[in-house]
Amino acid sequence: MDILGGLLQGFQVALTTNNLLMCVIGVVLGTVIGVLPGLGPPATIAMLLPLTFRLEPTGTMIMLAGIDYCAKYGGSTTSILLNVPGESSSVVTCIDGYQMARKGRAGAALGMAAIASFIAGTFGVLALMLVAPPLARLSLAFSAPEYFALMVLGLTMVVLLAGESLVKALLSMLVGLWIAGMGTDLFTATSRFTFGRVELLGGIDFIIVAIGVFAVGEVLGNIEAAKPVEMLPVPKGLRNLLPTWDDMKRCRFAFVNGSVVGFLIGVLPGAGSTIASFMSYGIEKAVSRHPEEFGKGAIEGVAAPEGANNAETGGALVPLLTLGIPGSGTTAILLAALILWGFKPGPLFIQDSPALFWGLVASMYIGNVLLLVLNLPLVAVFAQLLKLPAYAMFPLILGVSIVGVYTAAGSMFQLGLLALFGLLGYAMRKLDFPTAPLVLGLVLGDAMERALRQSLMMSQGDPSILLRPIPSVLLLLAAVLLMVPLVRKFNAVRVKVLDREA
């Protein structure tokens, strides 16, 4: 079946009354889930799965996929307005989104998040439709050594996330790597850095660290301020509730960057939307004409990661549907659902189940349009949260944080950890340590260690396995990226010396 014929069949399937209703339910439910920190698509889909076995498979897959990609947008709302990342992939949005809200541009940030999600999500679906089989074969070329090199390249993004001090950024990243190492070693079953606490054997949940460092740390820093904390400025007028034409022009490369990077990272099983958002943010800052604006409210810093985490959804479906390989917790649950319904994801899936595949593809086009239509009018509603005075806003942020963490973990011990990481975030704020590198180290640390140890097991301890073509190129890029600050510093010193001699 040709692509155009398959897409037409897909729209016939997706536009039936039942499937269209399931798409709407998925979009609305996903947006709500994204706003609530700690719940997340994997947990929600896992809870809904037993209720869907008697439903028609195509409609159910349309709904579950809608929950996945819309939750990634929903997480941007609390990230921008409250500095509380609703999803792990929304952590990067906090960096510039919240700063835009502090400058009275919360409406533009929320609108740009919706537009970037729509553009990149549509690109992800288009790429899934056109290049799924060849990209699936490419993803098979990635094994443990390639993943290790990719993670190392991701860690070098700390250079681009650093503030004025690269040393502080590296120290922050090392703390994140240390936290990622806590728990039970998967290879030896020994405990590491658990301090005798049974609750730490499973490691520390990412959302606890992210909410503690970003949200609770921000609240503690504002409460301690000597002068009364001013309310965040509320955008007034329709013009200030949506991005301007100049904003759209500034973000044109960010749309491309987020779309392409997000999709390609999504194709690689196990990489995930959080890595995609960090990578796209780092690239955007690296190529920007105004890198000094990042971290202070650059709208490109919202568009790139928000686009990447939505495009990643389309990419993640490539190995799932064409190879039967899940690349994340959500796609693993979707794979289980497909198998239970009697489908066989793999090279023949599109040929054997065209109605399901093309119906899902067409529904994602429709879902991305619904996402834009639903959320752009809500920008004005969400912006009203900024009218809350500080004595109401800070308890709201703490309440959302506590509910999110307790929902994810269900333990008072985890709430204690939330308070601990809140103090850590406060201390980092006071000492001017960047928080984003800590989160980056936490995200990549576990996957990087696992990939390195698997590589050495494959080669029986010979590190030369990391010198295969793809890892070599990625490691070389990482080395070049780390050298950039040193070269800049050397040039600055050389210019000073020449000026003195002159």
DRENTIKE-103020 format. One line per 2 residues: their letters; for each residue x, y, z of C-alpha. Coordinates in nm, 4 decimals. Each point is the difference from the previous one (the first is absolute). Layout:
# residues N
A) X,Y,Z; ...
//
This chain:
# residues 502
MD) 0.0000,0.0000,0.0000; 0.1387,0.3428,-0.0912
IL) 0.0376,0.2719,0.2626; -0.2766,0.2246,-0.1328
GG) -0.2464,-0.2876,-0.0196; 0.0956,-0.1132,0.3480
LL) -0.0460,0.3510,0.1405; -0.3424,0.0328,-0.1603
QG) -0.0978,-0.3323,0.1547; 0.1356,0.1260,0.3313
FQ) -0.2177,0.3112,-0.0047; -0.3028,-0.2143,-0.0824
VA) 0.0776,-0.2038,0.3116; 0.0911,0.2947,0.2253
LT) -0.2996,0.2146,-0.0942; -0.2607,-0.2570,0.1033
TN) -0.2104,0.1245,0.2910; 0.1454,-0.2456,0.2523
NL) 0.3649,0.0551,-0.0925; -0.0371,0.3767,-0.0172
LM) -0.1532,-0.0049,0.3495; 0.2887,-0.2141,0.1267
CV) 0.2456,0.2487,-0.1522; -0.1692,0.2918,0.1796
IG) 0.0034,-0.1937,0.3291; 0.3707,-0.0757,-0.0426
VV) 0.0861,0.3655,-0.0757; -0.1965,0.1375,0.2972
LG) 0.1134,-0.2692,0.2434; 0.3618,0.0298,-0.1123
TV) 0.0018,0.3774,0.0482; -0.1432,-0.0347,0.3522
IG) 0.2499,-0.2738,0.0898; 0.2879,0.2150,-0.1219
VL) -0.1074,0.2857,0.2255; 0.0000,-0.2285,0.3067
PG) 0.3642,-0.0648,0.0972; 0.0989,-0.3558,0.0746
LG) -0.2871,-0.1838,-0.1668; 0.1460,-0.0375,-0.3481
PP) -0.1146,-0.1926,-0.3096; 0.1537,-0.3406,0.0931
AT) -0.1805,-0.0191,0.3339; -0.3278,0.1284,-0.1438
IA) 0.0033,-0.2332,-0.3003; 0.0878,-0.2941,0.2260
ML) -0.2987,0.0826,0.2229; -0.2348,0.0357,-0.2990
LP) 0.1182,-0.3102,-0.1823; -0.2149,-0.2575,0.1891
LT) -0.3058,0.2141,-0.0756; 0.0651,-0.0031,-0.3755
FR) 0.0201,-0.3722,-0.0785; -0.3671,-0.0152,-0.0985
LE) 0.0265,0.3104,-0.2179; 0.0816,0.0068,-0.3696
PT) 0.3834,-0.0103,-0.0369; 0.0397,0.2792,-0.2578
GT) -0.2034,0.2517,0.1999; 0.1795,-0.0961,0.3198
MI) 0.3454,0.0424,-0.1589; -0.1089,0.3397,-0.1321
ML) -0.1005,0.1055,0.3521; 0.3140,-0.1349,0.1691
AG) 0.2304,0.1624,-0.2567; -0.1885,0.3286,0.0497
ID) 0.0632,-0.0206,0.3734; 0.3711,-0.0456,-0.0665
YC) 0.0700,0.2920,-0.2329; -0.2454,0.2436,0.1628
AK) 0.1390,-0.0610,0.3494; 0.3358,0.1226,-0.1260
YG) -0.1589,0.3309,-0.0941; -0.2048,0.0204,0.3205
GS) 0.3168,-0.0109,0.2082; 0.1055,0.3358,-0.1452
TT) -0.2867,0.1832,0.1736; 0.1214,-0.0457,0.3568
SI) 0.3622,0.0297,-0.1152; -0.0634,0.3479,-0.1378
LL) -0.2419,0.1320,0.2601; 0.1232,-0.1649,0.3217
NV) 0.3512,-0.1294,-0.0808; -0.1371,-0.3485,0.0774
PG) 0.0853,-0.2509,-0.2765; -0.3141,-0.2041,-0.0636
ES) 0.1989,-0.2531,-0.2047; 0.3671,-0.0935,0.0027
SS) 0.0304,0.1290,-0.3557; -0.1352,0.3397,0.1152
VV) 0.2943,0.0670,0.2306; 0.1843,0.1857,-0.2762
TC) -0.3074,0.2173,-0.0604; 0.0323,0.1321,0.3568
ID) 0.3352,0.1601,-0.0803; -0.1320,0.2683,-0.2353
GY) -0.3776,-0.0444,0.0276; -0.0168,0.1051,0.3653
QM) 0.2331,0.2930,-0.0657; -0.2344,0.1148,-0.2757
AR) -0.2883,-0.0162,0.2491; 0.2001,0.2147,0.2427
KG) 0.0342,0.2593,-0.2771; -0.3725,0.0066,-0.0741
RA) 0.0211,-0.2258,-0.3088; -0.1671,-0.3113,0.1401
GA) -0.2662,0.0166,-0.2727; 0.2590,0.0071,-0.2770
AL) 0.1874,-0.2923,0.1595; -0.3171,-0.2102,0.0344
GM) -0.1069,0.0832,-0.3542; 0.3433,-0.0812,-0.1407
AA) 0.0006,-0.3339,0.1853; -0.3315,-0.0895,-0.1668
IA) 0.1125,0.1124,-0.3463; 0.3374,-0.1780,0.0243
SF) -0.1731,-0.3164,0.1217; -0.2396,0.0135,-0.2942
IA) 0.2706,0.0591,-0.2633; 0.2447,-0.2584,0.1349
GT) -0.2730,-0.2521,0.0789; -0.1298,0.0273,-0.3565
FG) 0.3540,-0.0397,-0.1350; 0.0459,-0.3094,0.2180
VL) -0.3152,-0.1592,-0.1416; 0.0997,0.0890,-0.3566
AL) 0.3456,-0.1504,0.0516; -0.1530,-0.3117,0.1589
ML) -0.2159,-0.0419,-0.3087; 0.2783,0.0554,-0.2548
VA) 0.3211,-0.1426,0.1413; -0.0977,-0.2525,0.2680
PP) 0.1498,-0.3172,-0.1587; 0.3462,0.1389,-0.0948
LA) 0.0395,0.1844,0.3314; -0.0992,-0.3142,0.1868
RL) 0.2877,-0.1827,-0.1700; 0.2332,0.2871,0.0926
SL) -0.0992,-0.0259,0.3668; 0.1156,-0.3628,-0.0037
AF) 0.3551,0.1281,-0.0625; -0.0038,0.1482,0.3513
SA) 0.1120,-0.2325,0.2773; 0.1634,0.0625,0.3382
PE) 0.3214,0.1750,-0.1260; -0.2011,0.2360,-0.2208
YF) -0.2387,0.0818,0.2834; 0.2898,0.0703,0.2368
AL) 0.1545,0.2431,-0.2489; -0.3399,0.1655,-0.0532
MV) -0.0384,0.0484,0.3769; 0.3505,0.1471,0.0253
LG) -0.0900,0.2433,-0.2780; -0.3152,0.0845,0.1929
LT) 0.2013,0.0689,0.3151; 0.2200,0.2459,-0.1856
MV) -0.3131,0.2125,-0.0353; 0.0977,0.1174,0.3494
VL) 0.2351,0.2388,-0.1821; -0.3022,0.1662,-0.1591
LA) -0.2133,-0.0135,0.3158; 0.2707,0.1575,0.2171
GE) -0.0437,0.3522,0.1227; 0.3016,0.2200,0.0631
SL) 0.2050,-0.2820,0.1539; 0.0699,-0.3253,-0.1819
VK) 0.1602,-0.1413,0.3162; -0.3236,0.0465,0.1954
AL) -0.1972,-0.1594,-0.2827; 0.2311,-0.3041,-0.0019
LS) -0.0266,-0.0355,0.3781; -0.3783,0.0210,-0.0262
ML) 0.0019,-0.2700,-0.2688; 0.2186,-0.2255,0.2167
VG) -0.2532,0.0290,0.2836; -0.2682,-0.1099,-0.2466
LW) 0.2113,-0.2994,-0.1061; 0.0510,-0.0934,0.3659
IA) -0.3754,0.0120,0.0677; -0.0589,-0.2137,-0.3104
GM) 0.2382,-0.2615,0.1459; -0.2049,-0.0465,0.3175
GT) -0.1925,-0.3243,0.0417; 0.0620,-0.3609,-0.0963
DL) 0.2634,-0.0860,-0.2590; -0.1779,-0.1884,-0.2790
FT) 0.3103,-0.2054,-0.0833; 0.1184,-0.1023,0.3486
AT) -0.3183,0.0496,0.2063; 0.2007,0.1938,0.2606
SR) -0.1303,0.3212,0.1554; 0.1740,0.3317,-0.0631
FT) -0.0280,0.3250,0.1981; -0.3168,-0.1140,0.1768
FG) 0.1254,0.0928,0.3507; -0.1727,-0.3064,0.1375
RV) -0.3455,0.1136,-0.1135; -0.2154,-0.2640,-0.1655
EL) -0.2014,0.2739,-0.1730; 0.3063,0.0970,-0.2047
LG) 0.0625,-0.3467,-0.1429; -0.2109,0.0862,-0.3030
GI) 0.1813,0.3302,-0.0545; -0.1466,0.3495,0.0094
DF) -0.2854,0.0912,-0.2313; 0.0941,0.2669,-0.2524
II) -0.3162,0.2025,0.0646; 0.0886,0.0388,0.3703
VA) 0.3358,0.1567,-0.0822; -0.1364,0.2212,-0.2779
IG) -0.2936,0.1370,0.2007; 0.2130,0.0451,0.3126
VF) 0.2847,0.1835,-0.1710; -0.2151,0.2150,-0.2295
AV) -0.3309,0.0630,0.1780; 0.0717,-0.0320,0.3729
GE) 0.3411,0.1641,-0.0363; -0.1616,0.2942,-0.1807
VL) -0.2630,0.0410,0.2731; 0.2610,-0.0091,0.2797
GN) 0.2139,0.2566,-0.1816; -0.2937,0.2378,-0.0461
IE) -0.1237,-0.0379,0.3577; 0.3441,0.0934,0.1285
AA) 0.0133,0.3185,-0.2095; 0.0524,0.3131,0.2112
KP) -0.2615,0.2043,-0.1857; -0.3580,-0.1177,-0.0604
VE) -0.0307,-0.2282,-0.2985; -0.1832,0.1643,-0.2871
ML) -0.2702,-0.1854,-0.1877; 0.0998,-0.1196,-0.3436
PV) -0.1200,0.2504,-0.2611; -0.3206,-0.1074,-0.1731
PK) -0.0012,0.0382,-0.3804; -0.2725,0.2412,-0.1128
GL) -0.1755,0.0049,-0.3330; -0.0195,-0.2646,-0.2700
RN) 0.3300,0.1165,-0.1498; 0.1878,-0.0956,0.3195
LL) -0.1802,-0.3317,0.0420; 0.1474,-0.1528,-0.3151
PT) 0.3436,0.0037,-0.1649; 0.0676,0.2946,-0.2288
WD) 0.1030,-0.0298,-0.3639; 0.3554,0.0888,0.1089
DM) -0.0101,-0.2906,0.2468; -0.1011,-0.2349,-0.2801
KR) 0.2872,0.1239,-0.2177; 0.2478,-0.0499,0.2845
CR) -0.1228,-0.3551,0.0536; 0.0014,-0.1168,-0.3623
FA) 0.3234,-0.1957,0.0481; -0.1193,-0.1226,0.3401
FV) -0.3004,-0.1615,-0.1687; 0.2268,-0.1866,-0.2420
NG) 0.2523,-0.0871,0.2698; -0.2588,-0.1324,0.2446
SV) -0.1854,-0.1952,-0.2692; 0.3040,-0.1740,-0.1485
VG) 0.1930,-0.0610,0.3230; -0.3096,-0.1181,0.1845
FL) -0.0980,-0.2461,-0.2723; 0.3507,-0.1426,-0.0460
IG) 0.0530,-0.0413,0.3758; -0.3424,-0.1645,0.0219
VL) 0.0988,-0.2575,-0.2625; 0.2823,-0.1212,0.2271
PG) -0.1547,-0.2397,0.2559; 0.0660,0.1111,0.3559
AG) 0.1078,0.3583,-0.0735; -0.3280,0.1714,0.0916
ST) -0.1578,0.3455,-0.0203; 0.1982,0.1438,0.2927
IA) 0.3289,-0.0561,-0.1821; -0.1560,0.1368,-0.3196
SF) -0.1068,0.3216,0.1723; 0.3440,0.0516,0.1582
MS) 0.1771,-0.0666,-0.3306; -0.2206,0.2366,-0.1999
YG) 0.0365,0.2735,0.2645; 0.3783,-0.0348,-0.0071
IE) 0.0118,0.0140,-0.3795; -0.2294,0.3011,-0.0051
KA) 0.2224,0.1889,0.2428; 0.3136,-0.1019,-0.1908
VS) -0.1223,0.1409,-0.3330; -0.1808,0.3036,0.1416
RH) 0.1218,0.3500,-0.0792; -0.0898,0.0952,0.3574
PE) 0.1077,-0.2924,0.2241; 0.0254,0.2352,0.2979
EF) -0.3808,0.0311,0.0010; -0.0514,-0.3720,0.0708
GK) -0.0891,-0.0617,0.3621; -0.1371,0.3531,0.0238
GA) -0.3191,-0.0393,-0.2014; 0.0918,-0.0863,-0.3607
IE) -0.3126,-0.1151,-0.1816; 0.2103,-0.2366,-0.2148
GV) 0.0833,-0.1772,0.3276; -0.3691,-0.0888,0.0265
AA) -0.0671,-0.0839,-0.3653; 0.2912,-0.2418,-0.0535
PE) -0.0507,-0.2389,0.2973; -0.3797,0.0101,-0.0260
GA) 0.0233,-0.0913,-0.3659; 0.2528,-0.2747,0.0687
NN) -0.2014,-0.1804,0.2651; -0.3064,-0.0114,-0.2273
AE) 0.1882,-0.1089,-0.3126; 0.1560,-0.2767,0.2102
TG) -0.3406,-0.1694,0.0239; -0.0121,-0.0619,-0.3748
GA) 0.3603,-0.1210,0.0045; -0.0628,-0.2406,0.2884
LV) -0.2777,-0.1689,-0.1972; 0.2449,-0.0927,-0.2788
PL) 0.1877,-0.2787,0.1872; -0.3185,-0.0981,0.1848
LT) -0.2148,-0.0628,-0.3085; 0.2630,-0.1084,-0.2536
LG) 0.2334,-0.2025,0.2247; -0.2062,-0.0782,0.3087
IP) 0.2623,0.1757,0.2170; -0.1327,0.2419,0.2661
GS) 0.2173,0.3037,0.0614; -0.1609,0.1309,0.3196
GT) -0.2308,-0.0953,0.2853; -0.3025,0.1243,-0.1925
TA) 0.0807,-0.1905,-0.3196; 0.0713,-0.3141,0.2047
IL) -0.3566,0.0155,0.1334; -0.1343,0.0646,-0.3498
LA) 0.1949,-0.3029,-0.1268; -0.1553,-0.2161,0.2728
AL) -0.3448,0.1263,-0.0989; 0.0562,-0.0793,-0.3699
IL) 0.1179,-0.3529,0.0812; -0.2972,-0.0613,0.2304
WG) -0.2340,0.1119,-0.2793; 0.1626,-0.2525,-0.2335
FK) 0.2124,0.2324,-0.2137; 0.3637,-0.0712,-0.0878
PG) 0.2099,0.3196,-0.0194; 0.2906,-0.0549,-0.2388
PL) 0.1087,0.0386,-0.3631; -0.3362,-0.1308,-0.1282
FI) -0.2182,0.2038,0.2373; -0.0923,0.2700,-0.2547
QD) -0.0864,-0.2642,-0.2596; -0.1954,-0.2238,0.2389
SP) -0.1832,0.2745,0.1958; -0.0379,0.2981,-0.2361
AL) -0.3186,0.1283,0.1634; 0.1642,0.0262,0.3420
FW) 0.3272,0.1509,-0.1241; -0.1466,0.2563,-0.2371
GL) -0.2903,0.0762,0.2342; 0.2510,0.0752,0.2763
VA) 0.2077,0.2200,-0.2332; -0.3044,0.1960,-0.1179
SM) -0.1274,0.0387,0.3570; 0.3290,0.1606,0.1011
YI) -0.0474,0.2640,-0.2713; -0.3483,0.0654,0.1376
GN) 0.1221,-0.0096,0.3614; 0.2697,0.2609,-0.0624
VL) -0.2586,0.2337,-0.1516; -0.2312,-0.0584,0.2978
LL) 0.2921,0.0671,0.2345; 0.0543,0.3416,-0.1600
VL) -0.3700,0.0876,-0.0186; -0.0599,-0.1052,0.3616
NL) 0.3010,0.1633,0.1618; 0.0465,0.3343,-0.1770
PL) -0.3337,0.1349,0.1356; 0.0977,-0.1282,0.3471
VA) 0.3130,0.2177,0.0065; -0.2056,0.2902,0.1357
VF) -0.1510,-0.2247,0.2685; 0.3350,-0.1413,0.1133
AQ) 0.1550,0.3480,0.0055; -0.2524,0.1030,0.2676
LL) 0.1958,-0.2146,0.2458; 0.2567,0.2784,0.0026
KL) -0.2517,0.2280,0.1721; 0.0390,-0.2020,0.3185
PA) 0.1967,0.1894,0.2676; 0.3181,-0.1520,0.1410
YA) -0.1717,-0.1222,0.3196; -0.2351,-0.2068,-0.2176
MF) 0.2394,-0.0909,-0.2825; 0.2725,-0.1562,0.2171
PL) -0.2346,-0.2385,0.1888; -0.1536,-0.0921,-0.3381
IL) 0.3429,-0.0893,-0.1418; 0.0901,-0.2015,0.3105
GV) -0.3392,-0.1727,-0.0044; 0.0303,-0.0971,-0.3677
SI) 0.3556,-0.1238,0.0651; -0.0977,-0.2129,0.3004
VG) -0.3039,-0.1494,-0.1752; 0.2090,-0.0777,-0.3087
VY) 0.2756,-0.1746,0.1947; -0.2407,-0.1927,0.2229
TA) -0.1978,-0.1096,-0.3065; 0.3171,-0.1328,-0.1606
AG) 0.1532,-0.1629,0.3084; -0.2745,-0.0393,0.2640
SM) 0.2496,0.0265,0.2848; 0.0696,0.2505,0.2772
FQ) 0.3698,-0.0795,-0.0357; -0.0120,0.1324,-0.3570
LG) -0.1570,0.3230,0.1302; 0.2975,0.0294,0.2333
LL) 0.2267,-0.0358,-0.3029; -0.2011,0.2729,-0.1716
AL) 0.0738,0.2336,0.2903; 0.3693,-0.0980,-0.0088
FG) 0.0310,0.0733,-0.3706; -0.1925,0.3222,0.0516
LL) 0.2729,0.1075,0.2434; 0.2610,-0.1074,-0.2545
GY) -0.1701,0.2134,-0.2660; -0.0096,0.2944,0.2412
AM) 0.3715,-0.0398,0.0778; 0.0861,-0.0202,-0.3696
RK) -0.2020,0.3138,-0.0631; 0.1804,0.1857,0.2791
LD) 0.3450,-0.1151,-0.1150; -0.0789,0.0647,-0.3680
FP) 0.0311,-0.3640,-0.1112; -0.2027,-0.0842,-0.3147
TA) -0.2682,-0.2630,0.0667; -0.0507,-0.1262,-0.3568
PL) 0.3368,-0.1895,-0.0095; -0.1005,-0.1901,0.3155
VL) -0.3188,-0.1187,-0.1680; 0.1934,-0.0842,-0.3170
GL) 0.2423,-0.2183,0.1984; -0.2902,-0.1709,0.1751
VL) -0.1801,-0.0713,-0.3289; 0.3016,-0.1417,-0.1821
GD) 0.2028,-0.1531,0.2827; -0.1778,-0.3330,0.0366
AM) -0.0356,-0.0630,-0.3756; 0.3634,0.0961,-0.0644
ER) 0.1359,-0.2315,0.2707; -0.2162,-0.2885,-0.1197
AL) 0.1112,0.0488,-0.3619; 0.3683,0.0167,0.0980
RQ) -0.0128,-0.3174,0.2081; -0.1932,-0.1862,-0.2696
SL) 0.2615,0.1104,-0.2533; 0.2849,-0.1315,0.2142
MM) -0.1869,-0.3269,0.0549; -0.0436,-0.0346,-0.3778
SQ) 0.3758,0.0475,-0.0544; 0.1094,-0.1917,0.3129
GD) 0.1514,0.3144,0.1487; 0.1633,0.1416,-0.3142
PS) -0.0763,0.3781,-0.0161; 0.0915,0.0117,-0.3705
IL) -0.3612,-0.0983,-0.0720; -0.0793,0.3681,0.0540
LR) 0.2106,0.0838,-0.3062; -0.2479,-0.1458,-0.2474
PI) -0.1020,0.2502,-0.2728; -0.3193,0.1451,0.1501
PS) 0.1297,0.0262,0.3618; 0.3255,0.1518,-0.1263
VL) -0.1821,0.2772,-0.1845; -0.2277,0.0751,0.2973
LL) 0.2893,0.0032,0.2488; 0.2007,0.2264,-0.2306
LA) -0.2924,0.2430,-0.0157; -0.0194,-0.0053,0.3804
AV) 0.3728,0.0772,0.0284; -0.0308,0.2907,-0.2463
LL) -0.2975,0.1381,0.1921; 0.1945,-0.0120,0.3290
MV) 0.2913,0.1832,-0.1621; -0.2147,0.2948,-0.1096
PL) 0.0054,0.1836,0.3392; 0.3758,-0.0519,0.0304
VR) 0.0597,0.1443,-0.3466; -0.2237,0.2980,0.0776
KF) 0.1833,0.0645,0.3265; 0.3389,-0.0274,-0.1714
NA) -0.1081,0.2483,-0.2675; -0.1297,0.2412,0.2629
VR) 0.3326,-0.0137,0.1877; 0.1931,0.0434,-0.3257
VK) -0.2052,0.3089,-0.0909; 0.0687,0.1518,0.3424
VL) 0.3732,-0.0620,-0.0373; 0.0031,0.1587,-0.3460
DR) -0.1911,0.3013,0.1279; 0.2529,0.0520,0.2795
EA) 0.2909,-0.0252,-0.2436; -0.1659,0.2497,-0.2288
//
